[in-house]
Amino acid sequence: GCSICPGVKMWNNGCLCRKDAKHRPAPAGEVIQADTAACPTSDPCGMGAGMSCSKCPDASWIHEGCSCRQPPMSADEFFKDV
């Protein structure tokens, strides 16, 4: 999507952010900004000297430095309602 959502409980829905009021997990493939507040200015994403200083909301997210993402949708999930 073309938007960056301001909160970890918001999902990118194209160019808009939406809140999931039903407290479901983020959709497959969702990408959000990691919490990098604890990272040094010399390593803002925690990929070098500040390794592991950036954090994702919980263990369901895949940590990738400055971003966190949900795993992609499996084939079974994709074809479930077909």
C-alpha positions in Angstrom: 0.0 0.0 0.0 0.9 3.6 -0.2 0.3 4.5 3.4 2.3 4.0 6.6 -0.1 3.3 9.5 0.5 5.2 12.8 -0.2 2.3 15.1 0.6 -1.4 15.3 -3.1 -2.3 15.6 -3.9 -0.7 12.3 -3.6 -2.5 9.0 -2.7 -1.0 5.6 -5.7 -1.3 3.3 -4.4 0.0 0.0 -3.8 3.8 0.6 -5.8 3.8 3.8 -5.2 2.5 7.3 -7.9 0.7 9.2 -8.4 -0.5 12.7 -9.5 -4.1 13.3 -12.2 -3.7 15.9 -12.6 -7.5 16.3 -9.0 -8.0 17.6 -8.1 -10.4 14.9 -4.5 -10.9 13.9 -3.1 -8.8 11.1 -3.8 -10.1 7.6 -1.3 -12.3 5.8 1.6 -10.3 4.3 0.8 -7.2 6.3 3.9 -4.9 6.8 4.2 -2.3 9.5 7.1 -0.2 10.9 9.0 -1.8 13.7 9.5 0.0 17.0 13.0 1.4 16.7 13.0 3.7 19.7 15.8 1.7 21.4 18.1 1.8 18.4 21.2 4.0 18.4 21.3 6.8 15.8 24.3 5.0 14.1 22.1 1.9 13.5 18.5 3.1 13.2 17.1 -0.3 12.2 19.1 -2.5 14.5 20.8 -4.4 11.7 24.4 -3.9 12.8 25.9 -2.8 16.1 22.4 -2.3 17.6 21.3 -5.8 16.7 17.9 -6.6 18.0 17.1 -3.1 19.2 14.0 -2.9 16.9 10.9 -4.8 18.0 7.8 -6.2 16.5 4.4 -6.2 18.3 4.5 -9.9 19.1 6.0 -13.3 18.0 3.5 -13.7 15.1 5.5 -11.0 13.2 8.6 -11.6 11.1 11.3 -9.1 12.1 13.1 -7.4 9.3 15.0 -4.5 10.8 12.9 -1.3 10.4 9.8 -3.3 9.4 7.8 -6.3 10.7 5.6 -8.4 8.5 3.0 -11.2 8.8 3.8 -14.5 7.1 2.4 -14.8 3.6 -0.9 -16.6 3.1 -0.6 -20.4 2.6 -2.2 -22.1 -0.4 -4.7 -23.7 2.0 -5.7 -20.3 3.4 -6.1 -18.9 -0.1 -8.3 -21.7 -1.5 -10.3 -22.2 1.7 -13.4 -20.3 0.5 -13.1 -21.1 -3.2 
